[in-house]
Amino acid sequence: MSEACQPVDVAVGVLIDAAGRFLLTSRPAGKVYAGYWEFPGGKLEAGESVEDALRRELQEELGITIGAVHPWKVEMYDYPHALVRLHFCKVYDWQGEFEMREAQRMAWQTLPVEVTPVLPGTVPVLRWFAEERGFEGPTHRG
Ligand SMILES: Nc1nc2c([nH]c(=O)n2[C@H]2C[C@H](O)[C@@H](COP(=O)(O)OP(=O)(O)OP(=O)(O)O)O2)c(=O)[nH]1
């Protein structure tokens, strides 16, 4: 029971390209919410900072080396499987070719997001983008 109350810290990368599009990736088979679209990232390992974890995860999952990490917002989300604390960071530069090392899919998106379904814990980010960009209307389908 006590484990369920302890939040799991997750580093999440919001990659933004020169055209203002952001990168979503689908969750691989075998994970909870497989097939749902999210921003790439993963859990912090013991002793890791958010930035360290993000660099490691994006290298492992996407094969890219990221440049500066800009912390954006922190959001808690209470799933049936876990309470997560999501550390969303903006990233504007990276090196290397994208490789989907976990057989995920990737999609550069703008508002409204076309891919579906979107992970519940990802939806707030789309609202923040909408506020920043003066976008009105639904941010995603479904
Ligand atoms: N990467 C990512 N995770 C998110 C987002 N929104 C959201 O609620 N989450 C949740 C889903 C999961 O419960 C958790 C991330 O854990 P994960 O299982 O993907 O992390 P991981 O890659 O370290 O996985 P593993 O090594 O334990 O298999 O955060 C998001 O936008 N991106």
The ligand as a Gaussian input file, in Angstrom:
#p B3LYP/6-31G(d) Opt

LIG

0 1
 N        7.261000       8.832000     -21.199000
 C        6.109000       9.322000     -20.769000
 N        5.473000       8.751000     -19.732000
 C        4.312000       9.297000     -19.371000
 C        3.753000      10.421000     -20.026000
 N        2.569000      10.727000     -19.459000
 C        2.385000       9.827000     -18.474000
 O        1.417000       9.779000     -17.734000
 N        3.443000       8.938000     -18.406000
 C        3.543000       7.829000     -17.451000
 C        3.310000       6.482000     -18.062000
 C        4.109000       5.558000     -17.129000
 O        3.309000       5.243000     -15.987000
 C        5.266000       6.444000     -16.695000
 C        6.500000       6.232000     -17.545000
 O        6.983000       4.970000     -17.279000
 P        7.545000       3.979000     -18.407000
 O        7.106000       2.624000     -18.044000
 O        7.232000       4.478000     -19.763000
 O        9.079000       4.221000     -18.132000
 P       10.357000       3.371000     -18.518000
 O       10.670000       3.587000     -19.967000
 O       11.406000       3.742000     -17.512000
 O        9.831000       1.889000     -18.363000
 P       10.426000       0.577000     -17.765000
 O       11.903000       0.683000     -17.909000
 O        9.925000       0.536000     -16.350000
 O        9.777000      -0.457000     -18.643000
 O        4.819000       7.793000     -16.875000
 C        4.427000      11.005000     -21.137000
 O        4.006000      11.969000     -21.786000
 N        5.599000      10.403000     -21.461000

